Amino acid sequence: MERIAIIGPGGAGKSTLARRLGERLGLPVIHLDAEYWRPGWVEPPKAEWVERMRELTAGERWITDGNYGGTMEIRLAAADTIIFLDFPRWLCIWRVLKRQLRYLGRSRPDMTEGCPERLSPQFVRWIWEYPRTRRPGVLARMRTAGKHAGHVILRSPREVEAFVASAG
């Protein structure tokens, strides 16, 4: 495992897993939220983001965490391992609520400075609907753009712990 793409719904723990695996495997971690957002929650132009994603995944060794569907194929095609966190939506929403309280009014460590934690009804709805609206497409992309890579689907915090313990 030298080029790992971690994907899944909001609140599943993608950034935490990326940090832990990065430490365990000695891989640089690329938090896509920090790369994508500009201070004040400003989005980059699409072409610029696509080019940035190509630059980030051109390296020999890395871990990315995040979805960003418009550039997912780039990451999946470059990855040798794809980890999909397929957690229950209630757990993801609970974690997002805890994260909101923990970083209230501040940017979290895996986010761009100047983008304080925020929670919107649209984001909660996105998480709730993820298993029905997003999950099938993510699995299909894994089978196509990421067909050459190893696939790991983790469905619980216990499975994540076992995976991290066995990594390396």
C-alpha positions in Angstrom: 0.0 0.0 0.0 1.7 3.1 -1.3 -1.1 5.1 -2.8 -4.3 4.9 -0.8 -7.6 6.6 -1.5 -10.0 6.7 1.4 -13.7 7.5 0.5 -17.0 7.4 2.3 -19.8 9.5 3.7 -19.2 12.6 5.9 -18.5 11.7 9.5 -17.3 8.2 8.7 -13.7 9.0 9.9 -11.8 9.3 6.6 -9.4 12.0 7.9 -8.8 10.1 11.1 -8.1 6.9 9.3 -5.8 8.7 6.9 -3.8 10.2 9.7 -3.5 6.9 11.5 -2.4 5.0 8.4 0.0 7.7 7.4 1.7 7.4 10.8 1.7 3.6 10.7 2.9 3.3 7.1 5.1 6.4 6.8 3.0 7.9 4.0 2.2 11.5 3.4 -1.5 12.4 4.0 -3.4 14.7 1.7 -6.6 16.0 3.2 -8.7 16.9 0.2 -10.8 19.4 2.2 -7.7 21.4 3.0 -6.6 21.2 -0.6 -9.9 22.1 -2.1 -11.3 24.9 0.1 -10.0 28.4 0.2 -10.5 30.6 3.3 -14.1 31.7 3.7 -15.4 28.5 2.1 -14.5 29.6 -1.4 -14.3 26.9 -4.1 -11.6 26.8 -6.7 -12.4 26.9 -10.4 -13.2 23.4 -11.7 -10.2 23.2 -14.1 -7.8 24.3 -11.4 -9.1 21.6 -9.0 -8.8 18.9 -11.6 -5.2 20.0 -12.3 -4.4 20.1 -8.6 -5.8 16.6 -8.2 -3.6 15.3 -11.0 -0.5 17.0 -9.3 -1.4 15.5 -5.9 -1.8 12.0 -7.2 1.3 12.0 -9.4 3.5 11.2 -6.4 4.8 7.7 -5.7 3.4 7.5 -2.1 0.3 9.2 -0.6 -3.0 8.8 1.2 -6.0 10.9 0.2 -9.1 11.3 2.2 -12.3 12.7 0.8 -14.9 12.3 -1.9 -15.1 15.1 -4.4 -16.9 13.2 -7.0 -15.8 15.3 -9.9 -12.2 14.1 -9.4 -12.8 10.7 -7.8 -11.8 8.8 -11.0 -8.4 10.5 -11.0 -7.7 9.3 -7.4 -9.1 5.9 -8.0 -7.1 5.4 -11.2 -3.8 6.4 -9.4 -4.4 4.5 -6.2 -3.1 1.0 -5.5 -5.6 0.6 -2.6 -9.1 2.0 -2.2 -10.7 2.1 1.2 -14.4 2.7 1.4 -15.9 3.4 4.8 -19.4 2.0 4.6 -20.7 3.0 8.0 -24.3 3.3 9.1 -25.7 6.8 8.5 -26.8 7.3 12.2 -23.1 6.8 13.2 -21.9 9.3 10.6 -24.5 11.9 11.7 -23.6 11.4 15.3 -19.9 11.9 14.6 -20.6 15.1 12.5 -22.6 16.5 15.4 -19.7 15.8 17.8 -17.3 17.3 15.4 -19.5 20.4 15.1 -19.4 20.9 18.9 -15.7 20.2 19.1 -14.6 22.7 16.5 -17.5 25.2 16.9 -16.3 28.5 15.3 -12.9 27.0 14.4 -11.3 25.2 11.5 -10.6 21.6 12.2 -7.0 20.3 11.6 -7.8 18.7 8.3 -9.5 21.8 6.9 -8.2 25.0 5.4 -7.6 27.8 7.9 -10.4 30.3 7.6 -13.1 27.6 7.0 -14.7 27.2 10.5 -16.7 24.1 11.1 -20.2 24.4 9.9 -23.3 22.1 9.8 -26.1 22.6 7.4 -29.4 20.7 6.9 -28.2 19.9 3.4 -25.0 18.2 4.7 -27.0 16.1 7.2 -29.4 15.2 4.4 -26.5 14.3 2.1 -25.2 11.9 4.8 -28.6 10.4 5.5 -29.2 9.8 1.8 -25.7 8.7 1.0 -26.4 4.9 1.2 -29.2 5.3 -1.4 -27.9 8.1 -3.6 -24.1 8.0 -3.5 -23.0 4.6 -2.4 -24.0 2.7 -5.6 -22.1 5.2 -7.7 -19.0 5.0 -5.5 -19.0 1.2 -5.7 -19.4 1.4 -9.5 -16.5 3.8 -9.8 -14.4 1.5 -7.6 -15.2 -1.4 -10.0 -14.3 0.7 -13.1 -11.7 3.5 -12.4 -10.2 1.5 -9.5 -10.5 -2.0 -10.9 -6.7 -2.5 -10.8 -6.5 -1.5 -7.1 -7.1 -3.5 -3.9 -10.5 -2.8 -2.5 -11.1 -2.6 1.3 -14.6 -2.0 2.6 -14.8 -1.3 6.3 -18.3 -1.3 7.9 -17.6 -0.5 11.5 -15.1 1.2 13.8 -14.1 -2.3 15.0 -13.2 -3.3 11.4 -11.2 0.0 11.1 -9.2 -0.9 14.2 -8.5 -4.4 12.9 -7.4 -3.0 9.6 -5.1 -0.4 11.1 -3.6 -3.0 13.4 -2.8 -5.3 10.5 -1.4 -2.6 8.2 2.2 -2.4 7.5 
